[in-house]
Amino acid sequence: MTKNLNPKKSAVHINIESYKCGNSVLRDFEWTGHGKIEEVMKQNLDEDPTILRQYIGTYSGLTRLLP
């Protein structure tokens, strides 16, 4: 369990099979990490304090979550 969780920063999970596939994972890592997406996720948290988690999943197997 992570004790120093920052609710304003996103994290990424990539399964091993997807990681080996290469370019599509890198592409999805970059677009899901775009500043505008994180900004919208932060706005969602500010506007609705009942939100516990937000996810973006891609076909390449990458999942970005906040927090």
C-alpha positions as CSV (number, residue, x, y, z in Angstrom):
1,M,0.0,0.0,0.0
2,T,1.3,3.4,-0.9
3,K,1.2,5.9,1.9
4,N,2.5,8.9,0.1
5,L,-0.3,9.0,-2.5
6,N,-0.6,12.3,-4.3
7,P,-4.3,12.7,-5.3
8,K,-3.3,15.2,-8.0
9,K,-0.9,13.0,-10.0
10,S,-1.8,10.1,-12.3
11,A,-0.1,6.8,-12.5
12,V,0.3,4.3,-15.3
13,H,-0.1,0.5,-15.4
14,I,1.1,-1.5,-18.4
15,N,0.8,-5.3,-18.5
16,I,3.9,-7.2,-19.5
17,E,2.4,-8.5,-22.8
18,S,1.6,-5.0,-23.9
19,Y,4.9,-3.6,-22.9
20,K,6.7,-6.0,-25.2
21,C,4.5,-4.8,-28.2
22,G,6.2,-1.5,-28.4
23,N,5.1,1.6,-30.3
24,S,1.4,1.5,-29.5
25,V,2.1,1.5,-25.8
26,L,4.5,4.4,-26.1
27,R,2.0,6.4,-28.2
28,D,-0.8,5.8,-25.7
29,F,1.5,6.7,-22.8
30,E,2.2,10.0,-24.4
31,W,-1.4,11.0,-25.3
32,T,-2.9,9.8,-22.0
33,G,-0.2,11.8,-20.1
34,H,-1.0,15.0,-22.0
35,G,-1.4,17.9,-19.6
36,K,-4.9,18.6,-20.7
37,I,-6.1,15.1,-19.7
38,E,-4.6,15.4,-16.2
39,E,-6.1,18.9,-15.9
40,V,-9.6,17.6,-16.7
41,M,-9.1,14.7,-14.2
42,K,-8.1,17.3,-11.5
43,Q,-11.1,19.4,-12.3
44,N,-13.4,16.4,-12.0
45,L,-12.0,15.8,-8.5
46,D,-12.5,19.4,-7.5
47,E,-16.0,19.5,-8.8
48,D,-17.1,16.1,-7.4
49,P,-15.4,15.1,-4.1
50,T,-17.2,11.7,-4.2
51,I,-15.0,10.6,-7.1
52,L,-12.6,8.0,-5.8
53,R,-10.8,7.0,-9.0
54,Q,-10.6,7.9,-12.7
55,Y,-9.3,5.6,-15.4
56,I,-8.3,5.8,-19.0
57,G,-7.8,2.4,-20.7
58,T,-6.4,1.9,-24.1
59,Y,-6.5,-1.0,-26.6
60,S,-2.7,-1.4,-26.2
61,G,-3.2,-2.5,-22.6
62,L,-2.1,0.8,-20.9
63,T,-4.2,2.1,-18.1
64,R,-3.8,5.6,-16.6
65,L,-5.5,6.2,-13.3
66,L,-5.9,9.1,-10.9
67,P,-5.0,9.0,-8.1
